[in-house]
Amino acid sequence: MICIPAGFGMLLSALAIRFRDVRFAMQFVIRMLMYSAPVVYSATAIDPTYRFVYSLNPLVGVIEGFRASLLGTDIPWVFIYPGMFTTVLLLVTGALYFRRMERVFVDVS
C-alpha cells in the first residue's frame, strides 16, 4: 500500500520537473485511478473477461484485500497478485527514472 504512492510520486515528480505540463495531467491521472478503483462496488461485479486487465490497477488488490479482512471473507488472490506485479513494476520504474533524472533537477529552473 505504501509502494503505490511512492512509485507514483517518484515517477510523476521527476516527470513534472522535466516536463512542465505533466503537473496538469497528474490531476487527471490520479482522478481516473481513483474512479477506476472498486470502492463503492466489488471487483467481482466486473465482467470475467476483463477482470485480469482490471486487476492490473494496483488499488484493486489493496481495496479488495481490506474488504476481505473487514468482512471476514476469503482473500481474493486473483485480484491481489496482478496488483502486486503492477505495484513492484511501478515502484522500480519510478525509482530508476527518478535516480536517472536526479542529476538534471538542479539544472532545471
C-alpha positions in Angstrom: 0.0 0.0 0.0 2.9 2.3 0.6 4.7 1.4 -2.6 1.9 2.7 -4.8 2.1 6.4 -3.8 5.9 6.1 -3.5 6.2 4.8 -7.1 3.8 7.3 -8.5 5.4 10.1 -6.5 8.9 9.5 -7.7 7.8 9.0 -11.3 5.4 11.9 -11.5 7.7 14.3 -9.6 10.6 13.6 -12.0 8.3 14.0 -15.0 6.9 17.2 -13.6 10.3 18.8 -13.2 11.4 17.7 -16.6 8.2 18.5 -18.4 6.1 21.4 -17.0 2.8 20.2 -18.5 2.8 17.0 -16.5 1.5 18.7 -13.4 -1.7 19.4 -15.1 -2.1 15.8 -16.3 -1.3 14.4 -12.9 -4.6 15.6 -11.5 -6.4 13.8 -14.3 -4.4 10.5 -14.0 -4.9 10.4 -10.2 -8.6 11.1 -10.5 -9.0 8.3 -13.1 -7.1 5.9 -10.9 -9.4 6.6 -8.0 -12.6 6.3 -10.1 -11.5 3.0 -11.6 -10.9 1.5 -8.1 -13.7 -0.7 -6.6 -14.6 1.5 -3.6 -18.4 1.5 -4.0 -18.7 -1.8 -5.9 -17.0 -5.1 -5.6 -14.4 -6.2 -8.2 -16.5 -9.3 -8.8 -19.1 -7.1 -10.5 -16.7 -6.7 -13.4 -17.2 -8.9 -16.4 -15.0 -12.0 -16.1 -13.4 -11.4 -19.4 -12.0 -8.1 -18.2 -11.1 -9.0 -14.6 -7.4 -9.6 -15.2 -6.9 -6.3 -17.1 -9.0 -4.6 -14.3 -6.9 -6.2 -11.6 -3.7 -4.6 -13.0 -4.9 -1.4 -11.3 -2.8 -1.6 -8.1 -5.6 -0.1 -6.0 -7.9 -3.0 -6.8 -5.9 -5.5 -4.8 -5.5 -3.2 -1.8 -9.1 -2.4 -1.6 -10.3 -5.9 -2.1 -7.8 -7.1 0.5 -9.1 -4.6 3.0 -12.7 -5.6 2.1 -11.9 -9.3 2.7 -10.3 -8.5 6.0 -13.1 -6.4 7.3 -15.9 -8.6 6.1 -14.2 -11.9 7.0 -14.3 -13.4 3.5 -11.6 -15.2 1.6 -8.8 -13.1 0.3 -9.2 -12.6 -3.5 -5.7 -13.6 -4.6 -6.8 -13.4 -8.2 -7.0 -9.6 -7.8 -4.0 -9.2 -5.4 -1.3 -10.9 -7.5 -1.6 -8.8 -10.6 -1.8 -5.7 -8.5 1.4 -6.7 -6.7 3.1 -7.1 -10.0 2.0 -3.7 -11.2 3.0 -2.1 -7.9 6.5 -3.5 -8.0 6.9 -2.5 -11.6 5.7 1.0 -10.8 8.0 1.3 -7.8 11.1 0.1 -9.7 10.3 2.2 -12.8 9.7 5.3 -10.6 12.9 4.8 -8.6 15.0 4.2 -11.6 13.6 7.1 -13.5 13.9 9.4 -10.5 17.5 8.3 -9.9 18.4 8.9 -13.6 16.7 12.4 -13.7 18.1 13.4 -10.3 21.3 14.8 -11.9 19.1 17.1 -14.1 17.0 18.5 -11.3 19.5 21.1 -10.3 19.9 22.4 -13.9 16.2 22.8 -14.5 14.7 26.0 -13.1 
